[in-house]
Amino acid sequence: MLPDNPLSFTARIDSDSLPIAELATLSLSALLWLVLFEGWLPDLGPAPAELEAPMAAPGVPEAMATANGLSGTVAYLLMWGTMMLAMMLPSLIPVVRQHLDDVCQSPTVAAPSIAGFLGGYALVWTAIGAVPLAVELLVSIHEFSTASAFGLGAGTVPVAGLLAFAGGYQLTPFKRRVLSRCASCQSIPHCPNVNRMVRRGISYATNCVACTWPLFALMVALGSMNFLVMVGLTLVVSIERLTPDGERVAFAMGVPLICAAAFSLLFGVPTV
């Protein structure tokens, strides 16, 4: 027998039991991936006449951006920041969850606080996009990674070197130290102001850059808009931060990177 006053669908949902942090973070990440691959961001501009390669090839986005001056640079930084946030958001789930637990439950306090944190975080990663552009101004990333001499790919050595460096970096105490900071986010005031949360996001992102920059340098060498590389690095970063023993996982991931470096030297860099 139905009750006289049945509860509405929304009234039956226990908001305290919903994984709000997971749903919000992963939904935002999915939206940013969609923005990237549906082409909803400003265009980088026309490619240089001598450049005949797809967007996913190494150095192509950087070459297009630098060839189109200020508009290309701004479009590239926007693309880079969107891409970095899309890739890093899944690994931020524990941080967002803790911040939601710490701040006042009122949406008028919680939403601006988390938005301020993510805004500061995204600002740092967007600024990091200036680094590959600066490299492109010094040397053509595409030409350097695809050049050949005597039938051998000249780009094999630097890519293998980056693989070896990224793998070695995973094994260092410094990597373990900065990774541990990602897992031990400090508590925040019950009702923090937005400016404080922006600063917290900047500080946390700076640690993230220190933790992962060799991996993203490798991404640029393999193609900063290469979908498979982006997905692979998203998985690597997320696994080492979301697993209970992330420091050991990060250490273990160094081994296949070093093996990949040796493989690249012996057989060339596989096309991805």
PyMOL commands that set and color helices and strands:
alter all, ss='L'
color gray80, all
select helices_A, chain A and resi 10-12+15-17+20-37+60-67+69-102+107-128+130-138+141-146+156-170+173-183+194-222+227-242+246-267
alter helices_A, ss='H'
color red, helices_A
select strands_A, chain A and resi 148-149+152-153
alter strands_A, ss='S'
color yellow, strands_A
deselect
rebuild
show_as cartoon
